[in-house]
Amino acid sequence: MSDDGPSPKQVAKALAGLGDSFWAIVRFARNPFGFVAGIISTYVVGTILYFGRFLAGSILAPFRIAADSLGLVTNRAVLGLSAVTNPLFGLIATVQGILITVVQAAGPAGPILIGLAAGAVVYLSVRLLISLAGEVPVGSSLVDFLRLR
């Protein structure tokens, strides 16, 4: 038998080393126009999408600046209000701790004490809201009309 060239196994081993390049060559050999058109269209579409992203970013940049400035204002307001709210939350936590201690010490009468404490909190909250509403011009008239003072 004469040597007609490489065996199919040898060809397969040589082509396996090419990996994805082999399939690119096969696609080019089957349809050269479609292969080149695919490369060019991918580049053109990518360029158009990049330009669209750039254009959208340019249009939205002023809004991003405004949104960022609102975020800064919010952070400053939270920091400023924390000087008032932190002691208030500390007071609430202290009162809760005292109530928990008293309720635990009361034993079976604990639920009754919880009900009394909740009623007192609701009453004081309503009275506070009424007094605050009395300081507002329209709220003052409403409080007087409803005879809440």
Residue frames as a rotation matrix with the C-alpha (Angstrom) as fourth column:
MET 1
0.580 0.815 0.000 0.00
0.815 -0.580 0.000 0.00
0.000 0.000 -1.000 0.00
SER 2
-0.342 -0.716 0.609 1.32
0.683 -0.634 -0.362 3.43
0.645 0.292 0.706 -0.90
ASP 3
-0.472 0.090 -0.877 1.33
0.730 -0.517 -0.446 6.47
-0.494 -0.851 0.178 1.36
ASP 4
-0.078 0.568 0.819 -1.52
0.852 -0.389 0.350 8.68
0.518 0.725 -0.454 0.12
GLY 5
-0.228 -0.011 0.974 -1.18
-0.239 -0.969 -0.066 11.29
0.944 -0.248 0.218 2.89
PRO 6
-0.859 -0.112 0.500 -2.15
-0.503 0.001 -0.864 11.65
0.097 -0.994 -0.058 6.49
SER 7
-0.693 0.639 -0.334 -4.73
0.609 0.767 0.203 9.32
0.386 -0.062 -0.921 7.94
PRO 8
0.157 0.847 0.509 -8.10
0.197 -0.531 0.824 10.67
0.968 -0.029 -0.250 9.08
LYS 9
0.673 0.041 -0.738 -6.97
0.733 0.093 0.674 10.28
0.096 -0.995 0.032 12.72
GLN 10
-0.388 -0.895 -0.219 -3.91
0.893 -0.424 0.152 12.42
-0.228 -0.137 0.964 12.09
VAL 11
-0.566 0.268 0.780 -6.04
0.333 -0.791 0.514 15.09
0.755 0.550 0.358 10.36
ALA 12
0.538 0.839 -0.075 -8.51
0.360 -0.148 0.921 15.07
0.762 -0.523 -0.382 13.26
LYS 13
0.365 -0.485 -0.795 -5.68
0.906 -0.010 0.423 15.48
-0.213 -0.875 0.435 15.80
ALA 14
-0.695 -0.674 0.252 -4.15
0.718 -0.671 0.186 18.35
0.044 0.310 0.950 13.83
LEU 15
-0.346 0.650 0.676 -7.50
0.171 -0.665 0.727 20.12
0.922 0.368 0.119 13.46
ALA 16
0.569 0.549 -0.613 -8.41
0.674 0.116 0.730 19.57
0.471 -0.828 -0.304 17.13
GLY 17
-0.246 -0.758 -0.604 -5.40
0.938 -0.342 0.046 21.67
-0.242 -0.556 0.796 18.07
LEU 18
-0.747 -0.014 0.664 -6.88
0.366 -0.843 0.394 24.62
0.554 0.538 0.635 16.18
GLY 19
-0.684 0.536 -0.495 -9.97
0.536 -0.090 -0.839 24.72
-0.494 -0.840 -0.225 18.40
ASP 20
0.282 0.871 -0.404 -12.36
0.355 -0.485 -0.799 27.59
-0.891 0.082 -0.446 17.58
SER 21
-0.273 -0.454 -0.848 -10.16
-0.607 -0.602 0.518 28.74
-0.746 0.657 -0.111 14.73
PHE 22
-0.934 -0.049 0.353 -11.01
0.189 0.772 0.607 25.57
-0.302 0.633 -0.712 12.85
TRP 23
-0.111 0.982 0.156 -14.73
0.881 0.170 -0.443 26.33
-0.461 0.088 -0.883 12.97
ALA 24
0.277 0.128 -0.952 -14.09
-0.138 -0.976 -0.171 29.90
-0.951 0.179 -0.252 11.86
ILE 25
-0.718 -0.585 -0.376 -12.20
-0.487 0.036 0.873 28.57
-0.497 0.810 -0.310 8.84
VAL 26
-0.737 0.519 0.433 -15.06
0.625 0.767 0.143 26.14
-0.258 0.376 -0.890 8.10
ARG 27
0.267 0.881 -0.391 -17.63
0.588 -0.470 -0.658 28.96
-0.763 -0.054 -0.644 8.29
PHE 28
-0.013 -0.357 -0.934 -15.49
-0.512 -0.800 0.312 31.12
-0.859 0.483 -0.173 6.00
ALA 29
-0.922 -0.382 0.060 -15.09
-0.167 0.532 0.830 28.25
-0.349 0.756 -0.554 3.53
ARG 30
-0.434 0.834 0.342 -18.84
0.815 0.525 -0.245 27.59
-0.384 0.173 -0.907 3.43
ASN 31
0.593 0.687 0.419 -19.96
0.782 -0.616 -0.098 31.24
0.190 0.386 -0.903 3.04
PRO 32
-0.463 -0.883 -0.080 -17.17
0.880 -0.446 -0.163 33.83
0.109 -0.146 0.983 2.67
PHE 33
-0.463 0.336 0.820 -19.59
0.086 -0.904 0.418 36.73
0.882 0.264 0.390 2.11
GLY 34
0.629 0.775 -0.064 -21.72
0.085 0.013 0.996 35.85
0.773 -0.632 -0.058 5.15
PHE 35
0.338 -0.595 -0.729 -18.60
0.935 0.298 0.190 35.40
0.105 -0.746 0.658 7.31
VAL 36
-0.724 -0.649 0.233 -17.19
0.643 -0.758 -0.114 38.83
0.251 0.067 0.966 6.39
ALA 37
-0.212 0.738 0.640 -20.62
-0.066 -0.664 0.744 40.48
0.975 0.116 0.190 6.57
GLY 38
0.659 0.446 -0.606 -21.07
0.510 0.327 0.795 39.03
0.553 -0.833 -0.012 10.08
ILE 39
-0.170 -0.811 -0.559 -17.78
0.983 -0.178 -0.041 40.52
-0.067 -0.556 0.828 11.25
ILE 40
-0.832 -0.144 0.535 -18.55
0.294 -0.933 0.206 43.91
0.470 0.329 0.819 9.72
SER 41
0.100 0.950 0.297 -22.14
0.011 -0.299 0.954 43.98
0.995 -0.092 -0.040 10.99
THR 42
0.475 -0.006 -0.880 -20.99
0.840 0.299 0.452 43.09
0.261 -0.954 0.147 14.50
TYR 43
-0.589 -0.771 -0.242 -18.53
0.803 -0.591 -0.075 45.99
-0.085 -0.239 0.967 14.40
VAL 44
-0.687 0.382 0.618 -21.13
0.063 -0.816 0.574 48.42
0.724 0.433 0.537 12.98
VAL 45
0.416 0.891 -0.180 -23.83
0.250 0.079 0.965 47.41
0.874 -0.446 -0.190 15.48
GLY 46
0.205 -0.427 -0.881 -21.34
0.978 0.126 0.166 47.63
0.040 -0.896 0.443 18.35
THR 47
-0.829 -0.537 0.154 -20.31
0.543 -0.840 -0.004 51.11
0.131 0.080 0.988 17.23
ILE 48
-0.310 0.806 0.504 -23.93
-0.044 -0.541 0.840 52.26
0.950 0.238 0.203 16.96
LEU 49
0.589 0.541 -0.600 -24.73
0.530 0.302 0.792 50.89
0.610 -0.785 -0.108 20.42
TYR 50
-0.231 -0.746 -0.624 -21.62
0.969 -0.231 -0.082 52.52
-0.083 -0.624 0.777 21.90
PHE 51
-0.856 -0.043 0.515 -22.62
0.205 -0.943 0.261 55.85
0.474 0.329 0.817 20.34
GLY 52
0.145 0.983 0.113 -26.17
0.057 -0.122 0.991 55.44
0.988 -0.138 -0.073 21.73
ARG 53
0.432 -0.059 -0.900 -24.75
0.869 0.295 0.398 54.73
0.242 -0.954 0.179 25.18
PHE 54
-0.665 -0.732 -0.148 -22.54
0.746 -0.657 -0.105 57.80
-0.020 -0.180 0.984 24.93
LEU 55
-0.617 0.510 0.600 -25.47
-0.003 -0.764 0.645 59.95
0.787 0.396 0.473 23.78
ALA 56
0.471 0.823 -0.318 -27.76
0.312 0.182 0.932 58.68
0.825 -0.539 -0.171 26.57
GLY 57
0.101 -0.527 -0.844 -25.01
0.995 0.055 0.084 59.26
0.002 -0.848 0.530 29.13
SER 58
-0.860 -0.431 0.273 -24.52
0.456 -0.889 0.034 62.81
0.228 0.154 0.961 27.85
ILE 59
-0.220 0.865 0.451 -28.25
-0.090 -0.478 0.874 63.53
0.971 0.152 0.183 28.07
LEU 60
0.648 0.563 -0.513 -28.62
0.370 0.357 0.858 62.01
0.666 -0.746 0.023 31.54
ALA 61
-0.343 -0.894 -0.287 -25.47
0.731 -0.062 -0.680 63.55
0.590 -0.443 0.675 33.04
PRO 62
-0.635 0.103 0.766 -27.21
-0.364 -0.914 -0.179 66.72
0.682 -0.392 0.618 34.34
PHE 63
0.488 0.870 0.065 -29.92
-0.520 0.231 0.822 64.60
0.701 -0.435 0.566 35.95
ARG 64
0.408 -0.442 -0.799 -27.28
0.634 0.767 -0.101 62.42
0.657 -0.465 0.593 37.58
ILE 65
-0.695 -0.670 0.262 -25.65
0.318 -0.613 -0.723 65.54
0.645 -0.419 0.639 39.00
ALA 66
-0.224 0.701 0.677 -29.00
-0.711 -0.593 0.379 66.72
0.667 -0.396 0.631 40.38
ALA 67
0.717 0.507 -0.479 -29.72
-0.105 0.758 0.644 63.29
0.689 -0.411 0.597 41.88
ASP 68
-0.037 -0.819 -0.573 -26.28
0.746 0.359 -0.561 63.17
0.665 -0.448 0.597 43.48
SER 69
-0.746 -0.216 0.630 -26.78
-0.145 -0.870 -0.471 66.63
0.650 -0.443 0.618 44.97
LEU 70
0.305 0.903 0.302 -30.11
-0.673 -0.020 0.739 65.49
0.674 -0.428 0.602 46.44
GLY 71
0.579 -0.175 -0.796 -28.28
0.438 0.891 0.122 62.55
0.688 -0.419 0.592 47.98
LEU 72
-0.560 -0.829 -0.017 -25.76
0.514 -0.331 -0.791 64.92
0.650 -0.451 0.612 49.56
VAL 73
-0.434 0.491 0.755 -28.57
-0.615 -0.774 0.149 67.10
0.658 -0.400 0.638 50.93
THR 74
0.639 0.699 -0.322 -30.27
-0.287 0.605 0.742 64.02
0.714 -0.382 0.587 52.35
ASN 75
0.144 -0.675 -0.723 -27.06
0.718 0.574 -0.393 62.92
0.681 -0.463 0.568 54.05
ARG 76
-0.788 -0.452 0.418 -26.55
0.110 -0.772 -0.626 66.37
0.606 -0.448 0.658 55.58
ALA 77
-0.037 0.863 0.503 -30.17
-0.726 -0.369 0.580 66.49
0.687 -0.344 0.640 56.77
VAL 78
0.677 0.250 -0.692 -29.86
0.163 0.866 0.472 63.07
0.718 -0.433 0.546 58.39
LEU 79
-0.303 -0.864 -0.402 -26.65
0.728 0.062 -0.683 64.11
0.615 -0.500 0.610 60.10
GLY 80
-0.734 0.054 0.677 -28.24
-0.286 -0.929 -0.236 67.33
0.616 -0.367 0.697 61.32
LEU 81
0.271 0.938 0.216 -31.36
-0.702 0.039 0.711 65.62
0.659 -0.344 0.669 62.59
SER 82
0.231 -0.218 -0.948 -29.41
0.383 0.916 -0.117 62.86
0.894 -0.336 0.296 64.28
ALA 83
-0.831 -0.515 0.212 -28.42
0.051 -0.449 -0.892 65.37
0.554 -0.730 0.399 66.97
VAL 84
-0.367 0.791 0.489 -32.12
-0.921 -0.383 -0.072 65.54
0.131 -0.477 0.869 67.89
THR 85
0.493 0.704 -0.511 -33.26
-0.664 0.684 0.301 62.01
0.562 0.191 0.805 67.12
ASN 86
-0.225 -0.643 -0.732 -30.43
0.049 0.743 -0.668 60.07
0.973 -0.186 -0.136 68.80
PRO 87
-0.949 -0.087 0.302 -31.21
-0.288 -0.148 -0.946 61.37
0.127 -0.985 0.115 72.31
LEU 88
-0.085 0.993 0.087 -34.93
-0.996 -0.081 -0.043 60.87
-0.035 -0.090 0.995 71.65
PHE 89
0.404 0.177 -0.897 -34.37
-0.411 0.912 -0.005 57.26
0.817 0.371 0.442 70.60
GLY 90
-0.660 -0.690 -0.297 -32.15
0.038 0.365 -0.930 56.80
0.750 -0.625 -0.215 73.65
LEU 91
-0.695 0.492 0.524 -34.97
-0.711 -0.364 -0.602 58.06
-0.106 -0.790 0.603 75.87
ILE 92
0.348 0.859 -0.375 -37.44
-0.897 0.421 0.132 55.71
0.271 0.291 0.918 74.21
ALA 93
0.052 -0.412 -0.910 -35.07
-0.091 0.905 -0.415 52.77
0.995 0.104 0.010 74.67
THR 94
-0.903 -0.390 0.183 -34.62
-0.182 -0.040 -0.982 53.68
0.390 -0.920 -0.035 78.34
VAL 95
-0.290 0.886 0.363 -38.39
-0.939 -0.189 -0.289 53.88
-0.187 -0.424 0.886 78.92
GLN 96
0.449 0.425 -0.786 -38.85
-0.634 0.771 0.054 50.54
0.629 0.474 0.616 77.14
GLY 97
-0.425 -0.699 -0.575 -36.17
0.006 0.634 -0.774 48.99
0.905 -0.332 -0.265 79.35
ILE 98
-0.866 0.165 0.472 -37.90
-0.499 -0.256 -0.828 50.28
-0.015 -0.952 0.304 82.49
LEU 99
0.122 0.990 -0.063 -41.29
-0.992 0.121 -0.031 49.00
-0.023 0.067 0.998 81.27
ILE 100
0.219 -0.103 -0.970 -39.85
-0.344 0.923 -0.176 45.57
0.913 0.372 0.167 80.47
THR 101
-0.801 -0.579 -0.150 -38.33
-0.033 0.294 -0.955 45.36
0.597 -0.761 -0.254 83.96
VAL 102
-0.631 0.638 0.442 -41.60
-0.737 -0.313 -0.600 46.40
-0.245 -0.704 0.667 85.63
VAL 103
0.336 0.803 -0.492 -43.69
-0.902 0.424 0.077 43.98
0.271 0.418 0.867 83.52
GLN 104
-0.098 -0.440 -0.892 -41.34
-0.133 0.894 -0.427 41.08
0.986 0.077 -0.146 84.24
ALA 105
-0.956 -0.275 0.105 -41.47
-0.118 0.029 -0.993 41.85
0.270 -0.961 -0.060 87.95
ALA 106
-0.368 0.896 0.248 -45.30
-0.926 -0.330 -0.181 42.06
-0.081 -0.296 0.952 87.90
GLY 107
-0.852 0.008 0.523 -45.68
-0.046 0.995 -0.090 38.43
-0.521 -0.101 -0.847 86.89
PRO 108
-0.462 0.738 0.492 -49.29
0.866 0.495 0.071 37.61
-0.191 0.459 -0.868 85.94
ALA 109
0.463 0.644 -0.609 -50.30
0.499 -0.757 -0.422 41.27
-0.733 -0.108 -0.672 86.14
GLY 110
-0.550 -0.823 -0.144 -47.83
0.297 -0.354 0.887 42.07
-0.780 0.445 0.439 83.35
PRO 111
-0.571 0.364 0.736 -50.38
0.791 0.007 0.611 42.13
0.217 0.931 -0.292 80.50
ILE 112
0.566 0.787 -0.247 -52.53
0.824 -0.543 0.161 44.58
-0.007 -0.294 -0.956 82.46
LEU 113
0.234 -0.573 -0.785 -49.54
0.268 -0.739 0.619 46.87
-0.935 -0.355 -0.019 82.96
ILE 114
-0.762 -0.489 0.424 -48.72
0.510 -0.049 0.859 46.63
-0.399 0.871 0.287 79.24
GLY 115
-0.055 0.846 0.530 -52.29
0.934 -0.144 0.327 47.68
0.353 0.513 -0.782 78.41
LEU 116
0.710 0.291 -0.641 -52.11
0.581 -0.757 0.300 50.61
-0.398 -0.585 -0.706 80.82
ALA 117
-0.215 -0.879 -0.425 -48.75
0.253 -0.471 0.845 51.72
-0.943 0.074 0.324 79.42
ALA 118
-0.707 0.010 0.707 -50.03
0.706 0.044 0.706 51.48
-0.024 0.999 -0.038 75.83
GLY 119
0.379 0.917 0.125 -53.12
0.898 -0.397 0.188 53.50
0.222 0.041 -0.974 76.76
ALA 120
0.512 -0.264 -0.818 -50.97
0.378 -0.786 0.490 56.18
-0.772 -0.560 -0.302 78.39
VAL 121
-0.619 -0.783 0.066 -48.72
0.364 -0.212 0.907 56.38
-0.696 0.585 0.417 75.31
VAL 122
-0.400 0.551 0.733 -51.73
0.868 -0.030 0.496 56.72
0.295 0.834 -0.466 73.00
TYR 123
0.637 0.686 -0.353 -53.32
0.768 -0.608 0.204 59.39
-0.075 -0.401 -0.913 75.22
LEU 124
0.206 -0.648 -0.733 -50.12
0.249 -0.690 0.680 61.42
-0.946 -0.323 0.019 75.48
SER 125
-0.737 -0.473 0.482 -49.52
0.551 -0.009 0.834 61.12
-0.391 0.881 0.267 71.72
VAL 126
0.027 0.837 0.546 -53.03
0.932 -0.219 0.289 62.39
0.361 0.501 -0.786 70.94
ARG 127
0.742 0.234 -0.628 -52.65
0.533 -0.774 0.342 65.30
-0.406 -0.589 -0.699 73.36
LEU 128
-0.243 -0.913 -0.328 -49.26
0.300 -0.393 0.869 66.16
-0.922 0.113 0.370 71.83
LEU 129
-0.671 0.038 0.741 -50.71
0.742 0.013 0.671 66.13
0.016 0.999 -0.037 68.31
ILE 130
0.451 0.886 0.107 -53.64
0.864 -0.464 0.195 68.31
0.222 0.005 -0.975 69.39
SER 131
0.563 -0.279 -0.778 -51.31
0.337 -0.781 0.525 70.84
-0.754 -0.558 -0.346 71.01
LEU 132
-0.602 -0.795 0.076 -49.07
0.357 -0.183 0.916 70.88
-0.714 0.578 0.394 67.93
ALA 133
-0.360 0.556 0.749 -52.09
0.894 -0.024 0.447 71.30
0.267 0.831 -0.488 65.65
GLY 134
0.621 0.625 -0.472 -53.21
0.754 -0.641 0.144 74.24
-0.212 -0.446 -0.870 67.83
GLU 135
-0.017 -0.738 -0.675 -50.04
0.257 -0.656 0.710 76.11
-0.966 -0.161 0.201 66.87
VAL 136
-0.834 -0.203 0.514 -50.78
0.530 -0.033 0.847 75.98
-0.155 0.979 0.135 63.14
PRO 137
-0.845 0.498 -0.192 -53.20
-0.492 -0.867 -0.082 78.68
-0.207 0.025 0.978 61.88
VAL 138
-0.186 0.828 -0.529 -55.74
-0.704 0.263 0.660 76.36
0.685 0.495 0.534 60.23
GLY 139
-0.386 -0.026 -0.922 -55.15
0.377 0.908 -0.184 73.63
0.842 -0.419 -0.341 62.80
SER 140
-0.991 0.021 -0.129 -55.93
0.107 -0.434 -0.895 76.09
-0.074 -0.901 0.428 65.61
SER 141
-0.455 0.881 -0.130 -59.33
-0.888 -0.440 0.130 76.83
0.057 0.174 0.983 64.13
LEU 142
-0.043 0.420 -0.907 -60.01
-0.351 0.843 0.407 73.12
0.935 0.336 0.111 63.70
VAL 143
-0.705 -0.276 -0.654 -58.99
0.475 0.501 -0.724 72.35
0.527 -0.820 -0.222 67.29
ASP 144
-0.911 0.412 0.000 -61.26
-0.305 -0.674 -0.673 75.16
-0.277 -0.613 0.740 68.57
PHE 145
-0.258 0.861 -0.439 -64.17
-0.886 -0.029 0.462 74.04
0.385 0.509 0.770 66.35
LEU 146
0.023 0.227 -0.974 -63.91
-0.022 0.974 0.227 70.44
0.999 0.016 0.027 67.58
ARG 147
0.599 0.180 0.780 -63.46
-0.695 -0.367 0.618 71.68
0.398 -0.913 -0.095 71.18
LEU 148
0.589 -0.464 -0.661 -60.38
0.348 0.884 -0.311 69.50
0.729 -0.047 0.682 71.70
ARG 149
-0.463 -0.798 0.386 -58.65
-0.035 -0.418 -0.908 71.92
0.886 -0.434 0.166 74.12
